[in-house]
Amino acid sequence: MVAAKLRISGIEEESIVDGPGIRYVVFTQGCPHQCIGCHNPETHVLKGGYEIPIQKIFDVFRDNSLLSGMTFSGGEPFLQAKNLVSLARLVKQMGKTLVTYTGYTYERLLKLGQYNPSIIQLLEFTDILIDGPFEIEQRNLQLSFCGSSNQRVLTQLDRNKIKKQLNWII
């Protein structure tokens, strides 16, 4: 039983647009990026939304056998990395996939992770990372899982290549 809570703006129990397959999407509350044209502007305020126990989120997720996995969106999920790690661990123990959206670039998350190990842990649990801020000038409705062409869909293999290019210790 996990006692921690998350501050969220809401949950979409069955989505087909927030990653591959049918996904359970947790929209975290609070975002420092404040992207112009964001499709979730209600998630920007840090104290908005509501708190919910991680175990309650997981119990509903676990009971839906149609789900391919869970998606963390926002807001900015990495603001709550520590508590999301607890939820991610449960999702991965079920053999399900995890997609995480972030307004940070992967490279920036690696730097932030030097001071907050939970960021690195959440990255390690993440199968697909969609990174980068939404940029309205680069909006592209033809992209899968992204809103603007500056954003990247990064698998674990993609992220390992980036680490190697940065001479990051893998």
PEFENMO-V541939 format. One record per residue. N is the residue number from 1. RES is the residue in one small letter. SS is DSSP state (@ for helix, = for strand, . for the rest). Layout:
n->N res->RES ss->SS
n->N res->RES ss->SS
This chain:
n->1 res->m ss->.
n->2 res->v ss->.
n->3 res->a ss->.
n->4 res->a ss->.
n->5 res->k ss->=
n->6 res->l ss->=
n->7 res->r ss->=
n->8 res->i ss->=
n->9 res->s ss->=
n->10 res->g ss->=
n->11 res->i ss->=
n->12 res->e ss->=
n->13 res->e ss->=
n->14 res->e ss->=
n->15 res->s ss->=
n->16 res->i ss->.
n->17 res->v ss->.
n->18 res->d ss->.
n->19 res->g ss->.
n->20 res->p ss->.
n->21 res->g ss->.
n->22 res->i ss->.
n->23 res->r ss->=
n->24 res->y ss->=
n->25 res->v ss->=
n->26 res->v ss->=
n->27 res->f ss->=
n->28 res->t ss->=
n->29 res->q ss->.
n->30 res->g ss->.
n->31 res->c ss->.
n->32 res->p ss->.
n->33 res->h ss->.
n->34 res->q ss->.
n->35 res->c ss->.
n->36 res->i ss->.
n->37 res->g ss->.
n->38 res->c ss->.
n->39 res->h ss->.
n->40 res->n ss->.
n->41 res->p ss->@
n->42 res->e ss->@
n->43 res->t ss->@
n->44 res->h ss->.
n->45 res->v ss->.
n->46 res->l ss->.
n->47 res->k ss->.
n->48 res->g ss->.
n->49 res->g ss->.
n->50 res->y ss->=
n->51 res->e ss->=
n->52 res->i ss->=
n->53 res->p ss->=
n->54 res->i ss->@
n->55 res->q ss->@
n->56 res->k ss->@
n->57 res->i ss->@
n->58 res->f ss->@
n->59 res->d ss->@
n->60 res->v ss->@
n->61 res->f ss->@
n->62 res->r ss->@
n->63 res->d ss->.
n->64 res->n ss->.
n->65 res->s ss->.
n->66 res->l ss->.
n->67 res->l ss->.
n->68 res->s ss->.
n->69 res->g ss->=
n->70 res->m ss->=
n->71 res->t ss->=
n->72 res->f ss->=
n->73 res->s ss->=
n->74 res->g ss->.
n->75 res->g ss->.
n->76 res->e ss->.
n->77 res->p ss->@
n->78 res->f ss->@
n->79 res->l ss->@
n->80 res->q ss->@
n->81 res->a ss->@
n->82 res->k ss->@
n->83 res->n ss->@
n->84 res->l ss->@
n->85 res->v ss->@
n->86 res->s ss->@
n->87 res->l ss->@
n->88 res->a ss->@
n->89 res->r ss->@
n->90 res->l ss->@
n->91 res->v ss->@
n->92 res->k ss->@
n->93 res->q ss->@
n->94 res->m ss->.
n->95 res->g ss->.
n->96 res->k ss->.
n->97 res->t ss->=
n->98 res->l ss->=
n->99 res->v ss->=
n->100 res->t ss->=
n->101 res->y ss->=
n->102 res->t ss->.
n->103 res->g ss->.
n->104 res->y ss->.
n->105 res->t ss->.
n->106 res->y ss->@
n->107 res->e ss->@
n->108 res->r ss->@
n->109 res->l ss->@
n->110 res->l ss->@
n->111 res->k ss->@
n->112 res->l ss->@
n->113 res->g ss->@
n->114 res->q ss->.
n->115 res->y ss->.
n->116 res->n ss->.
n->117 res->p ss->@
n->118 res->s ss->@
n->119 res->i ss->@
n->120 res->i ss->@
n->121 res->q ss->@
n->122 res->l ss->@
n->123 res->l ss->@
n->124 res->e ss->@
n->125 res->f ss->@
n->126 res->t ss->.
n->127 res->d ss->.
n->128 res->i ss->=
n->129 res->l ss->=
n->130 res->i ss->=
n->131 res->d ss->=
n->132 res->g ss->.
n->133 res->p ss->.
n->134 res->f ss->.
n->135 res->e ss->.
n->136 res->i ss->@
n->137 res->e ss->@
n->138 res->q ss->@
n->139 res->r ss->=
n->140 res->n ss->.
n->141 res->l ss->.
n->142 res->q ss->.
n->143 res->l ss->.
n->144 res->s ss->.
n->145 res->f ss->.
n->146 res->c ss->.
n->147 res->g ss->.
n->148 res->s ss->=
n->149 res->s ss->.
n->150 res->n ss->.
n->151 res->q ss->.
n->152 res->r ss->=
n->153 res->v ss->=
n->154 res->l ss->=
n->155 res->t ss->=
n->156 res->q ss->@
n->157 res->l ss->@
n->158 res->d ss->@
n->159 res->r ss->@
n->160 res->n ss->@
n->161 res->k ss->@
n->162 res->i ss->@
n->163 res->k ss->@
n->164 res->k ss->@
n->165 res->q ss->@
n->166 res->l ss->.
n->167 res->n ss->.
n->168 res->w ss->.
n->169 res->i ss->.
n->170 res->i ss->.
